[in-house]
Amino acid sequence: MASNSTASSGTGDLFQRKATGLLKGWSVRDAFIYSTFSINLITLGLFIFSFAPFLPEGSLIWAVILSGLYLVFQAVTYASLIAVMPRAGGDYVWISRVLGGGIGFVLAVTGWWFILWHWVPIYANILNIEVAVPLATILRLDGVAAFFGSATGMFTSSMIVAALATLFISLGMKTYARIQKICFYGGLVGLAIMIFVLLVNSNADFVSAFNSQAADLYGASGNAYQDTINAGDIQAAAPGDLAFGPTMLLIPMIVFFNLFSNWGATLYGEIRGASDFRKNIYAMGGALIVTTIVAVILLLLFAKTFGWDFYYAANNAYWNGAEGAPTTAWPYPGLLAAFLFDSPILQFILVGLLSLWFFGWVGSVFLSSTRVVFATAFDRVLPEWVAKTSRNGVPYVALALMLIPSIPISYLYAFGENFATYTLDATLVIAVTFLGSAVAAAILPWRKPEIYNASPIARYNVLGIPLITISAVAFGAFLSFCLYQWFVRDVYGVNNPQSLYYMLGLYGVAILMYIGFRVLRRAQGMDLKMVYDEIPED
């Protein structure tokens, strides 16, 4: 352990070792693909869009466009922070060096470590409704589809998510990059087929196909298409209408999907060329803009082929458990598009290709978080053994600290009577961490002038104000708006008191951990404040 004399002898002695042991295994293109998976249109996007009927007067298309454009400020903010300090740990490193170690530890550990245990069953639910159940339905394996709709099926899927994420990450960054490329390009083929099928078929074609498939696969009778509209019973704004107020209220719903283009920010200590501000904009901002454009195209095609009233009614009927709905499964647009094929083989191929978007995304539930856990140990807050890495640069202890707690959390989510309710604020906690980074970015030029002035972003100013400050203030205002709406409005489903108390409990655990480890390090002769005055080596 470090003594007072060794702690003050040099920067390298402050940290667990002189270099992280992580390998620069990714290119900026790999980071772009990871960002695209993080704001995953097929998995997260289509799932979140299905909640739009709860705010039917808002324009879903305009909410996607406006939020996507505004979140460019987020991309600029994080691209700037990365260019200044391209280190493993991302939010933790930036907040701790600018706002203080305690704030950085508590926000990052809660928002990146504790909370991602609870995202495993959230990923699992998407695996069920977008992959397992649709494929089982096409194969007419009704028992399999029913199993994945049960609590046991939910826990099983959670274990599949945790196992796949652990496997992919344990293979190292280079191998992970190959896996996500296969999933990305294969998923693009599926997306292109879906777009083509929706483009060349008419609404009349879909009505006929849906009625036929609803009868064949779900045992529905009569005009299932019209029965779905009747069961949904909702009047939604037309696709092109812009009612500004209601649309602004829809945006906090949409950001449950597109708030995460910065998900790879904790990994930039392992990305070649990470100090290049423009490349970082390409990776995160490019993923955001491309995803926004494709999302608008898909929604317009839904309106043309499915029918906007049907799309809203099907989702409204599902979430409200409407009586008289001809089907009880979640109306996955990928499966609806597959209905336009007469062949079950072609249906299976399309849904299977679209499922690659999930398998390319699944590793993100642990990958980014492992670097935050690693960074806290590298700073000697957590025990040194947590910062151990394998020969291929995998922080395997940090990975275990993601995997092991996720198992009982997933069990409680699946079988606990109220535990799923406790996770409702899972996105809110992440947004609070992002807000901490926004505050750090806004004041960085004045708080850490020596680091800022030596960085490549120092020359970017608007009317004499640093660009990073402008973008950070704009992004912080956006987050504050969303957080306020989430707290005061029931429609977003995240202002549950039980969930709030539970999340506050997680923050309390993080505070106690920081105090305990700081006292321990002080007893060992090390002042953590000295650590937070330095930047770790790559």
C-alpha atoms as one frame of an Amber mdcrd trajectory, in Angstrom:
protein
   0.000   0.000   0.000   1.103   3.543  -0.690   2.531   5.585   2.145   2.589
   9.376   2.328   6.070   9.381   0.833   5.256   7.072  -2.062   1.972   8.774
  -2.760   3.735  12.044  -3.306   6.682  10.699  -5.239   5.096  10.821  -8.664
   1.913  10.639 -10.654   2.382   6.973 -11.465   2.460   6.048  -7.769  -0.931
   7.591  -7.188  -2.661   5.026  -9.358  -2.889   1.259  -9.137  -0.078   1.009
 -11.724   1.561   3.267 -14.286  -0.607   2.126 -17.229  -4.146   0.786 -17.281
  -3.409  -2.492 -19.039  -6.348  -1.866 -21.370  -5.617  -2.203 -25.082  -6.526
   0.219 -27.863  -8.468  -2.401 -29.777 -11.090  -0.200 -31.442 -11.094   2.288
 -34.286 -13.416   5.275 -34.502 -15.570   3.250 -36.903 -15.986   0.604 -34.207
 -17.058   3.378 -31.838 -19.578   4.605 -34.441 -21.092   1.125 -34.718 -21.253
   0.823 -30.933 -22.992   4.202 -30.692 -25.475   3.091 -33.352 -26.211  -0.050
 -31.374 -26.562   2.021 -28.190 -29.367   4.123 -29.716 -30.696   0.983 -31.306
 -33.600   1.808 -33.588 -34.824  -1.763 -33.916 -34.543  -2.804 -30.276 -34.956
   0.312 -28.149 -36.461   2.607 -30.768 -39.395   0.489 -31.894 -40.068  -0.469
 -28.276 -40.172   3.148 -27.069 -42.239   4.277 -30.065 -44.958   1.891 -28.905
 -45.569   4.152 -25.883 -46.428   7.153 -28.103 -50.199   6.440 -27.797 -50.000
   7.619 -24.181 -49.402  11.110 -25.613 -51.508  10.847 -28.785 -51.703  14.573
 -29.513 -47.947  14.833 -29.913 -46.268  14.102 -33.226 -44.086  11.005 -32.916
 -42.152  11.827 -36.068 -41.471  15.417 -35.054 -40.507  14.317 -31.533 -37.901
  11.996 -33.035 -36.580  14.735 -35.321 -36.465  17.494 -32.708 -34.922  15.357
 -29.992 -32.381  13.936 -32.440 -31.332  17.396 -33.582 -31.130  18.774 -30.063
 -29.111  15.835 -28.803 -26.337  16.872 -31.153 -25.398  19.122 -28.216 -24.844
  15.948 -26.208 -22.569  14.553 -28.909 -20.559  17.785 -29.021 -20.269  17.838
 -25.230 -19.048  14.281 -24.946 -16.805  14.528 -28.012 -15.169  17.519 -26.330
 -14.734  15.777 -22.981 -13.211  12.764 -24.697 -10.783  14.970 -26.668  -9.650
  16.614 -23.423  -9.420  13.399 -21.358  -9.678  10.252 -23.517  -9.506   7.873
 -20.584 -11.256   4.669 -19.574 -14.062   5.526 -17.175 -15.603   8.437 -19.048
 -18.149  10.181 -16.830 -16.385   9.032 -13.663 -13.028  10.481 -14.732 -14.439
  13.797 -15.946 -16.764  14.465 -13.012 -14.196  13.404 -10.414 -11.459  15.607
 -11.916 -13.665  18.671 -12.348 -16.336  18.493  -9.635 -14.585  16.309  -7.074
 -13.935  12.654  -6.350 -16.942  12.075  -4.125 -19.416  13.481  -6.645 -17.777
  11.596  -9.498 -17.731   8.302  -7.617 -21.324   8.468  -6.381 -22.837   9.575
  -9.693 -20.831   7.172 -11.841 -21.011   4.129  -9.574 -24.779   4.487  -9.194
 -25.450   5.476 -12.811 -23.055   3.047 -14.490 -22.515   0.157 -12.079 -25.470
  -0.420  -9.773 -28.148   0.608 -12.232 -26.928  -1.596 -15.111 -27.584  -4.696
 -13.029 -31.230  -3.702 -13.324 -31.026  -3.275 -17.082 -30.366  -6.987 -17.621
 -34.069  -7.924 -17.259 -35.006  -4.855 -19.316 -32.817  -6.180 -22.138 -34.332
  -9.610 -21.527 -37.856  -8.301 -22.003 -36.853  -6.902 -25.391 -35.201 -10.218
 -26.266 -38.519 -11.908 -25.525 -40.891  -9.629 -27.400 -38.661  -8.902 -30.420
 -36.779 -12.174 -30.902 -37.933 -15.227 -28.953 -41.712 -14.817 -29.174 -41.873
 -13.653 -32.836 -39.587 -16.475 -34.016 -41.502 -19.039 -31.959 -44.767 -17.677
 -33.349 -43.566 -18.015 -36.946 -42.480 -21.608 -36.222 -45.860 -22.221 -34.547
 -44.173 -23.201 -31.298 -46.957 -21.885 -29.113 -45.540 -23.483 -25.979 -42.190
 -21.755 -26.476 -43.876 -18.413 -27.062 -45.947 -18.880 -23.904 -42.843 -19.859
 -21.904 -41.043 -16.631 -22.776 -44.125 -14.737 -21.699 -43.889 -16.240 -18.213
 -41.842 -15.270 -15.162 -39.601 -18.297 -15.661 -39.097 -17.272 -19.278 -38.172
 -13.762 -18.167 -35.526 -15.083 -15.781 -34.224 -17.462 -18.442 -33.895 -14.616
 -20.930 -32.144 -12.502 -18.314 -29.561 -15.243 -17.843 -29.122 -15.472 -21.620
 -28.529 -11.701 -21.741 -26.027 -11.816 -18.869 -24.214 -14.840 -20.311 -23.953
 -13.400 -23.838 -22.763 -10.024 -22.584 -20.146 -11.672 -20.390 -18.975 -13.961
 -23.187 -18.659 -11.209 -25.787 -16.780  -8.865 -23.427 -14.455 -11.597 -22.151
 -13.214 -12.186 -25.698 -11.584  -8.747 -25.752 -12.255  -5.529 -27.629 -10.910
  -6.710 -30.986 -13.082  -9.807 -31.048 -16.052  -7.859 -29.724 -15.599  -5.421
 -32.617 -15.779  -8.311 -35.088 -18.950  -9.637 -33.459 -20.682  -6.268 -33.542
 -19.652  -5.753 -37.190 -21.238  -9.067 -38.167 -24.414  -8.128 -36.300 -24.366
  -4.575 -37.657 -24.018  -5.423 -41.318 -26.358  -8.400 -41.040 -28.868  -6.226
 -39.210 -28.581  -3.609 -41.953 -29.540  -6.266 -44.504 -32.622  -7.085 -42.434
 -33.483  -3.400 -42.084 -33.099  -2.858 -45.830 -35.413  -5.807 -46.552 -37.957
  -4.465 -44.067 -37.884  -1.015 -45.659 -38.202  -2.499 -49.162 -41.145  -4.706
 -48.170 -42.979  -1.793 -46.578 -42.213   0.420 -49.557 -43.509  -1.876 -52.298
 -46.651  -3.061 -50.484 -49.803  -1.011 -49.995 -52.063  -0.669 -46.996 -54.563
  -2.975 -48.704 -51.813  -5.595 -49.041 -51.054  -5.321 -45.335 -54.721  -5.500
 -44.296 -55.075  -8.734 -46.243 -51.798 -10.144 -44.903 -52.543  -9.192 -41.298
 -56.038 -10.699 -41.369 -54.636 -13.913 -42.838 -51.711 -14.193 -40.397 -53.803
 -13.217 -37.373 -56.162 -16.078 -38.163 -53.368 -18.539 -38.922 -51.002 -17.727
 -36.054 -53.301 -16.372 -33.337 -56.668 -17.933 -34.140 -58.331 -14.573 -34.780
 -61.502 -14.411 -36.826 -63.208 -11.811 -38.971 -61.542  -8.513 -39.847 -58.664
  -8.588 -37.352 -57.221  -5.363 -38.753 -60.369  -3.346 -38.054 -60.917  -5.145
 -34.755 -57.444  -3.997 -33.667 -58.305  -0.391 -34.504 -61.571  -0.688 -32.602
 -59.884  -2.273 -29.567 -57.148   0.392 -29.517 -59.750   3.147 -29.716 -57.407
   6.129 -30.033 -57.280   9.324 -32.047 -53.655  10.081 -32.824 -52.200  13.164
 -34.452 -51.508  12.690 -38.162 -47.864  11.836 -38.948 -47.034  15.265 -40.349
 -48.945  17.388 -37.836 -46.930  19.452 -35.372 -48.755  20.452 -32.208 -45.732
  22.016 -30.541 -46.742  21.730 -26.888 -47.864  18.075 -26.963 -44.884  17.179
 -29.145 -42.484  18.728 -26.633 -44.084  16.565 -23.936 -43.552  13.501 -26.127
 -39.800  14.166 -26.345 -39.033  12.970 -22.762 -40.605   9.671 -23.809 -38.520
   9.437 -26.986 -35.218  10.026 -25.174 -35.608   6.655 -23.470 -34.282   5.514
 -26.861 -31.969   8.174 -28.323 -30.246   9.534 -25.198 -27.429   6.999 -25.397
 -25.214   7.922 -28.348 -22.534   8.607 -25.699 -22.743   5.059 -24.313 -19.246
   4.285 -25.552 -17.695   7.342 -23.875 -16.324   5.216 -21.033 -14.371   3.141
 -23.583 -12.390   5.866 -25.307  -9.191   4.955 -23.486  -9.262   1.931 -25.801
 -10.054   3.716 -29.065  -7.328   4.825 -31.445  -7.465   8.525 -32.312  -9.759
   9.352 -29.384  -8.210  12.797 -28.912  -9.472  13.845 -32.366 -12.548  15.975
 -31.661 -13.957  15.684 -35.179 -13.664  11.895 -35.201 -15.552  11.748 -31.932
 -18.318  13.869 -33.454 -18.421  11.436 -36.361 -18.760   8.453 -34.034 -21.488
   9.797 -31.745 -23.163  12.593 -33.695 -23.054  10.544 -36.889 -24.756   7.596
 -35.209 -27.422   9.934 -33.812 -28.189  11.653 -37.120 -28.221   8.456 -39.171
 -30.484   6.714 -36.669 -32.849   9.705 -36.610 -33.136   9.749 -40.409 -33.818
   6.008 -40.633 -36.343   6.251 -37.785 -38.308   8.901 -39.676 -38.242   6.787
 -42.835 -39.548   3.766 -40.939 -42.333   5.720 -39.252 -43.459   7.183 -42.573
 -43.526   3.676 -44.036 -45.547   2.448 -41.037 -48.070   5.183 -41.774 -48.201
   4.242 -45.453 -48.354   0.472 -45.153 -49.638  -0.429 -41.678 -51.798   2.672
 -41.417 -51.126   5.255 -38.714 -54.415   4.550 -36.919 -53.646   0.834 -36.863
 -50.078   1.359 -35.613 -51.229   3.525 -32.698 -54.275   1.378 -31.947 -52.300
  -1.886 -31.901 -49.828  -0.480 -29.387 -52.522   1.162 -27.292 -54.535  -2.065
 -27.187 -51.475  -4.047 -26.104 -50.334  -1.758 -23.299 -53.847  -1.303 -21.947
 -54.816  -4.969 -22.280 -57.856  -3.983 -24.296 -60.680  -6.474 -24.530 -61.581
  -7.566 -28.014 -58.053  -7.271 -29.429 -57.566 -10.134 -31.907 -53.973 -10.721
 -30.769 -52.345 -10.396 -27.373 -48.688 -10.279 -28.486 -46.751  -7.017 -28.644
 -47.177  -5.630 -32.199 -43.515  -5.876 -33.220 -43.179  -3.958 -36.502 -40.539
  -6.411 -37.744 -43.031  -9.261 -37.448 -45.826  -7.160 -38.963 -43.606  -6.451
 -41.962 -42.767 -10.170 -42.189 -46.497 -10.909 -42.478 -46.284  -9.441 -45.979
 -44.364 -12.570 -46.975 -46.499 -15.646 -47.640 -43.622 -17.961 -46.780 -42.844
 -18.779 -43.107 -39.236 -19.322 -44.195 -38.964 -15.761 -45.502 -40.733 -14.485
 -42.391 -38.224 -16.300 -40.191 -35.278 -14.980 -42.200 -36.456 -11.362 -41.909
 -37.131 -11.501 -38.171 -33.888 -13.443 -37.694 -31.860 -10.796 -39.511 -33.538
  -8.051 -37.498 -32.685  -9.966 -34.311 -29.003  -9.285 -35.040 -29.678  -5.740
 -33.836 -30.336  -7.238 -30.416 -27.303  -9.524 -30.381 -25.016  -6.693 -31.468
 -26.498  -4.552 -28.684 -26.540  -7.077 -25.845 -22.925  -6.549 -24.763 -23.579
  -2.886 -24.030 -25.416  -3.849 -20.852 -22.025  -4.588 -19.206 -19.243  -3.337
 -21.486 -19.302   0.400 -20.783 -19.932  -0.159 -17.082 -16.907  -2.407 -16.623
 -14.666   0.531 -17.530 -16.246   2.731 -14.859 -15.772   0.040 -12.215 -12.213
  -0.490 -13.459 -11.433   3.249 -13.368 -12.524   3.608  -9.731 -10.196   0.775
  -8.764  -7.372   2.172 -10.897  -7.743   5.366  -8.863  -7.427   3.170  -5.760
 -10.878   3.961  -4.450 -12.071   0.376  -4.854  -9.557  -2.373  -3.967  -6.642
  -2.760  -6.379  -7.628  -6.280  -7.433 -10.758  -4.882  -9.087  -8.477  -3.230
 -11.682  -6.877  -6.498 -12.794  -6.922  -7.198 -16.540  -6.328 -10.307 -18.618
  -3.712 -10.598 -21.346  -6.182  -9.355 -23.936  -7.045  -6.275 -21.858 -10.302
  -7.459 -20.297 -10.988  -6.109 -16.778 -12.318  -9.480 -15.701 -12.921  -8.650
 -12.038 -14.966  -5.584 -13.022 -16.878  -7.806 -15.442 -17.615 -10.259 -12.636
 -18.876  -7.363 -10.511 -21.380  -6.634 -13.268 -22.412 -10.246 -13.861 -22.774
 -11.687 -10.374 -25.116  -9.068  -8.833 -27.271  -9.077 -11.985 -28.334 -12.677
 -11.297 -30.282 -12.096  -8.046 -31.540  -8.775  -9.424 -32.940 -10.614 -12.458
 -34.510 -13.251 -10.230 -36.246 -10.617  -8.129 -37.391  -8.811 -11.285 -38.946
 -11.983 -12.673 -40.439 -13.489  -9.530 -40.635 -10.642  -7.005 -44.062  -9.203
  -6.388 -43.100  -5.515  -6.678 -39.421  -5.502  -7.565 -39.930  -4.627 -11.245
 -41.569  -1.422 -10.036 -38.339  -0.451  -8.286 -36.502  -0.327 -11.636 -38.788
   2.260 -13.254 -36.305   5.077 -12.574 -33.411   3.195 -14.202 -33.082   5.704
 -17.054 -33.546   8.680 -14.725 -30.446   7.692 -12.728 -28.372   7.444 -15.899
 -29.604  10.872 -17.005 -28.521  12.340 -13.657 -25.011  11.007 -14.282 -25.021
  12.579 -17.744 -26.121  15.855 -16.123 -23.110  15.671 -13.838 -20.842  15.393
 -16.883 -22.646  18.308 -18.530 -21.954  20.500 -15.499 -18.327  19.362 -15.456
 -17.955  20.115 -19.172 -19.506  23.577 -18.832 -16.991  24.734 -16.203 -13.969
  22.710 -17.351 -12.256  25.621 -19.202 -12.137  27.587 -15.931 -11.878  24.732
 -13.450  -9.034  22.956 -15.274  -7.542  25.611 -17.582  -4.163  23.878 -17.923
  -5.805  20.701 -19.259  -8.339  22.534 -21.415  -5.835  24.920 -22.999  -3.551
  22.027 -23.924  -6.386  20.121 -25.604  -7.386  20.207 -29.298 -10.797  21.758
 -28.483  -9.355  24.956 -26.957  -9.550  26.679 -30.338 -13.293  26.093 -30.723
 -15.193  29.155 -29.467 -18.460  30.925 -30.250 -18.423  34.659 -29.586 -15.503
  34.106 -27.254 -17.284  31.411 -25.248 -15.821  27.887 -25.348 -17.864  25.572
 -27.553 -17.794  22.887 -24.868 -19.487  25.293 -22.454 -22.224  26.252 -24.909
 -22.985  22.666 -25.845 -22.863  21.498 -22.221 -25.258  24.211 -21.025 -27.668
  23.377 -23.865 -27.459  19.658 -23.127 -27.854  20.264 -19.407 -30.980  22.340
 -20.040 -32.413  19.508 -22.128 -31.702  16.948 -19.401 -33.215  19.245 -16.762
 -36.383  19.563 -18.851 -36.658  15.785 -19.209 -35.927  15.135 -15.539 -38.558
  17.648 -14.478 -41.178  16.091 -16.742 -40.317  12.591 -15.540 -40.706  13.668
 -11.921 -44.011  15.535 -12.265 -45.970  13.616 -14.923 -47.351  10.111 -14.480
 -47.508   9.445 -18.224 -43.814   8.525 -18.460 -44.177   5.826 -15.835 -41.039
   6.737 -13.900 -42.229   8.938 -11.031 -43.116   6.001  -8.823 -42.303   6.696
  -5.136 -41.136   3.112  -4.501 -38.677   3.337  -7.376 -37.469   6.741  -6.217
 -36.781   5.499  -2.686 -35.001   2.455  -4.055 -32.778   4.587  -6.299 -32.028
   6.927  -3.398 -30.989   3.835  -1.475 -28.521   2.962  -4.250 -27.067   6.472
  -4.024 -26.815   6.003  -0.269 -24.836   2.777  -0.732 -22.463   4.564  -3.125
 -21.940   7.405  -0.614 -21.168   4.960   2.190 -18.762   3.057  -0.069 -16.887
   6.231  -0.966 -16.641   7.399   2.635 -15.517   3.964   3.780 -12.829   3.573
   1.139 -11.607   7.138   1.588 -11.208   6.578   5.330  -9.449   3.281   4.635
  -7.031   4.869   2.160  -6.289   7.691   4.567  -5.476   5.129   7.266  -3.123
   3.493   4.763  -1.379   6.819   4.218  -2.936   7.833   0.906  -4.943  10.979
   0.223  -7.421  10.356  -2.598  -7.584  14.092  -3.263  -4.111  13.826  -4.767
  -5.398  11.158  -7.151  -8.198  13.405  -8.364  -5.725  16.164  -9.101  -4.055
  13.947 -11.710  -5.101  12.259 -14.962  -4.325   8.530 -15.260  -2.094   7.229
 -18.043  -3.515   5.191 -20.930
